[in-house]
Structures are given as structure tokens and as C-alpha cells.
């Protein structure tokens, strides 16, 4: 029975990271079909909000005093995750390769340790500090394409630079999320975070609309929106929770490292992207950083 439960958990977690990996691929397709990134992100979370509302609003209304008391924290969580991270990922994919983007995003677990240390949430050790340095060097190698003339002349791909912003934004969100326990179920917490994120996304959506970047209600947009709402938006969240409940957070966390691998493979298949030397070199530094950051200091 236990083996069957573990197998089911692995299926849930594999589907989760596959859907998240596919989000980068669909985001790249969105750039080909000129789907405005901030509008796509707005509709993604707006429809996800509508779908979850019947299941979460009773609890949210019951806990409204608690939510208002902690509104500043919920604003930060909503802005860093919904408003900034997802919008910037879709924006960045208009200018950079999927492979470059997902390799940078793969440093998030290490950056969470960095923020946890800065915000004095968790103690750190020499391995974690070294891991942060190696991971960040890996990101620099990818941004500069291992050509330090680019660094010297500050001639960066703006998609790579904005992806770094997304990386730090999600790391900060994740750090704050685990800083304290919340008096809400996970699904209601997601709804509250979405609500505050959408509030700050609305003006950005209208600015993009006024500039002239507008949604065309055609088949590509409907397919792209359906994917990002139903699979990486809702299904992955539910499957992730189920997987963690069955085998625990630590064993589940290992599956996150599959996401950049899956995304890179998909990018090579769908977009004929090439895994360049600077990708390999940057990935080596990032993997070294991840391995070091997970080492424990042995007591003498």
C-alpha cells in the first residue's frame, strides 16, 4: 500500500513540474503570437481567481479580520508572486531563450537561503554562502554568455536582466511565505495572495492596453490562456499539495530540479534552441551552488 502511495505521489509531482516547465514553453509561444505578457498574466490569475472563489470565499470572509490585520504582508506576497514574477517571466521570454530563463530560475532555492539569511529567518553556514556565490556566478555567466566584453560594456539582453528580477522576486515571496504560519488553508491563502496581486496588476494591465498592446481573442490566445490557467495555475498547485502530503516536503522538493531539465528539452524540441557552451558552464556553477547549499556542517 505504501509503495502504491509513493508511486502515486511521484506521478503527481512529475505532472506538477511538467506543467510548470510547460509554462515557459507556452510563454514563449505567447511571444510568437504577440500576446501581451502583462495582459496574459492578468487573465491567467483573474480566471484562476474566479474558479477558486466558490471554494475559498466562505473561509476568507470568516477570517477577514485576520486578513486585514496582516494586509501589508499579503500585499508583499501578492506583488512579488502574482504581479511581478509571473508577468516578468512572460515579458522576458519575448527577448531571451527558454533555456537561459529556466537555468536562472533554477537558482531560486539557493536565493531563498540567501534571503532567509538576510531577513534573519534562518541561520546559514559556510556551504550555503558559498552555494549562493556559485549560483550567482552561474547566472552571470548565462547573462554575459561567458563573454565578459558584454559585462564590460553593459550590453545585456534585457530579457536576461528582467528574468533576474523575476528570480529574486519569487525567492523573496517564498522566503516570506515560510516566515510564519498562516491562519488560512493553503488554497484560501493562494486566493488571498492572488487577490492582492491582481489589485496591483490591474493598473499595469490598463497601461499596457493604452499603449496599444491588446489581446486578440483568437484560437492561439484561448489555447495559451487555457493552459496557463488550468495546468501550471491550478492543477500544479493541487498536485503539489497532494504530493507533499504523501511523501513530505523534503522528498518532494527534489522534483523541482527536474523543471529546468524538462523545459530545456521542450525548448530544443519546439523551438530548436541549442544548449550552448555558456549554458553548460553556467549550469555547472548553478548545480555546484545547489549541492553546496544543501550540505550540512559536520559537528566536531
N, C-alpha and C positions, 0 to 999 in steps of 0.2 A: 504493500500500500504506500509506504514511504517513497520507494523508488518511482512509483507511478506519479506521486505528488511532485517529486523533484523534476521528473521529465516534463510534466505539465508546466511547472514554473519556468523551466528553461525555454519552452515553446513561447510562453507569454513574454519573457524577456527578450528573446530573439526577435519576435514580432515588434516589440517596442523599439528596439534600436534600429530595426529595418525601416520602420515608419519614420523615425527621426532622421535617419540617413536619407530617406527619400524626400524629406522636406527640403534639403539642399538641392536635390535634383530638380524638383518641381519649382523651387525658387529660381533656378537657372532658366528653366523653360519659361517662366513668367517674364524674365527679361527679354527673351526672344520674341514673345508675343506682346511686348510693350505694356505689360500690366504694371501700373504704378505701384511701387513697393509699399508705400505707407497706406494706400487705399486697400491693397491686398491684405495687409496686416489688420487694418481696421475691420474689414468684413469677416476675416477669419475669426477674430475674437468676439465680434458682435453676434455672429450666428452661433458660436460656441456658447456664449452667454445665454442666448435665447433657449438653446437646447437644455442647458443645465438648470435654468431658472425654476421650473416646476419642482425639481428635486431638492433645491437648496434654499429657496426663499423662506420657507417656514422656519428653518433653523436660523437664518440670517436675521429675520425680523425678531425672533426670540432673543437673539444675542446682540441686538442693535446698540445697546448701551456700551457693551464691551468693545464693539467695533468703533464707535465714536470716541471712546476713551483712548484708543490706540490708532486713530486715523493717520497720524504722522508716519508711523511705521508702515501702515498699509499703503500709503501714498508712495513711499520709497520702494516698497516691494512691487507695486503695480507699474511704476515708471521704469524701474530697472529691468523688469522681465518682459512686460507686455509692450509698453510704449517704446523703449529703446532697443532691447536685444532683438526681438523678432523683426522689427522694422529695419534695423541696421543690417541684419543678415540678408534680407531680401534686397535692400539697396546695394549692399556690397557685391552681390552676385551679378549685378549689372556690369561690373568692371573687373572682377577677378575670377580666377579659376575655382571650381568647386574643391579641387584637391588642396589648393592653398588655404581656402577658407576652413575646411574641416580639420586640417592639421593644426591650425591656430586654435580652433575651438577645443581641440583635444587637450589643450593645456589648462582648461578650466579647473579640473580637480586640484591641480597644483596651485593655481591662483587663489582658490578658496582657502587653502592653507595659509597663503600669504596674507589675505585679508583677515583671517581668523587671528593671526599673529598681530597685525596692525591694530585691530579693534580689541585686542586683549580678550578674545573669546576662548582661545585655546593656546596652550604653551606650544612652542616649537622646539626643534632640535637642529643640530648642525646639518643633518642629512636633508631635512626639509628646506632649510635655507639654501643649501647647495642645489637641491632639486628645482627650486624656483629660479635660480640663476641659469641653470642649464636649459630649462624650458623656455625662459625668456630669450636666451641666445638663439634657440631653435626658431622662435618666432621672428627674430631679427634677420636670421639667415633667409627665411622664406620671403620676408618683406623686401629684402635687398636682392633676392635671387642670387645670393652668395657673390654679389658684385658690389664691393664696398665703394665704388665710384658713385653708385646710387645713394649710398648713405652720406657720402661726402657732399654731393650736390643736392641732397634732399629731394631727389627726383623719384618719389614713391608713387606706386599705383594707389589711387585714392580708395579703391575697393579693399586693398590690403589694410590700409590705415584704419578705415572705418570698421573693418572686421575686428581689429584690436579693441576698438571701443566696445563692440558687442561682447567680446570675450571678457573684458573687465566688468561690464555691466551685469552679465549673468553670474560671474563669480561673486560680485558684491551681493546680488539678490540671494544666491544660495547660502552665503555666509550669514546674512541677516535672518534667513528663513530658519536656520538651525540654532540661532542665538537663544531662542526661548521656546517654551511650549505654548501652543495656542488653544484657546477655549472654543475651537471650532473643529468640525470634522474636516478631513483633508479636501473633500470635494467642495464644501462650503468655503473653506479658506481659498481654494482656487477661484471660486466665484467672486469673492470679495476682492482678491488681487486683480482679477480681470476687470471688475467694475472700476476701480481706481485707475488702472492702466488705460482703459477705454476713455475715461473722462479727459485724460491728458492727451490721448491720441486724436480726439475729435478735432481740436483746432489745427493740428498738423495735417489731418485729412483734408480739411477745408482749404488750407493754404496750398496743398498740392493740387486740389481741384481748381482753385482760382488761377494758379499758374498755367493750367492747361493740360495737366496730366490726369486724364479721366478714364474711367473703366468703360470698356466696350462689352456689353452683355452678349458675348458670343460664346460658342462652344468651348474654345480653349480656356476662357476665364471661368466658366461654370465648372469644368473638369478640375482645373487648378484649385479653385476655391473649395470644391467638394473634398478634394484630397486633404488640403491643409486643415480644414475644419474637423473632418471625421476621423482621420488616421493619426497624424502627429499631434493634433489638438486634443481630441477626446479619447480615442481608443488607446493611444500610448499611455496616457495618464492612468486610465483604469487598469490596463495590463501591468503597468509598472508597480502600482499599489498591490495588486494581486500577487505578483512575483515576489516582492519584498516580504509580504505577509507569509509566504510559503517557505522561503529559504533564507530570509534575513537580508538586511541592508548591505552588509559587507560582501557576501557572495553575489548579490545582485549587482553591486557597483562594478564588478569586473566586466560585466557585459557592456558597460559604457565605452570601453576601449575598442569595441568592435565597430562602433558607429563611424569613425573616420575611415576604417578599412572598407566597410560596405559602401560608403559614399564615394570613396576613390574608385572602387571597382565599377560602380554605376556610372561615374563621370567618364571613365575610359570607354565604357560600352556605348553610352548615349551621345557623348559629346566629343569622342575621340581625343580626350585630354591625355597628355603624356606625363608620366611620372619623371620629372626632370632631376638632374643631379642635386640641385639645391633643395628639392623636396626630400630626397633621401637623406641629405646631410642634416637638414632641419629636423626631420623625423627622428634621426638618431639622437640628437640633443634632447628633443622633447621626451622620447621614450626613456632616456637616461634620467631626465629630470623626474619623470613619474615614478620610476623604480627607486630612485634615491629618496624621494619624498615619502615613500611608503615603508622605508626602513625604520626599524626601531633601534634606539640607543641601548646597547647592552650594559646592564649594571655591572659594576666591577665587583 
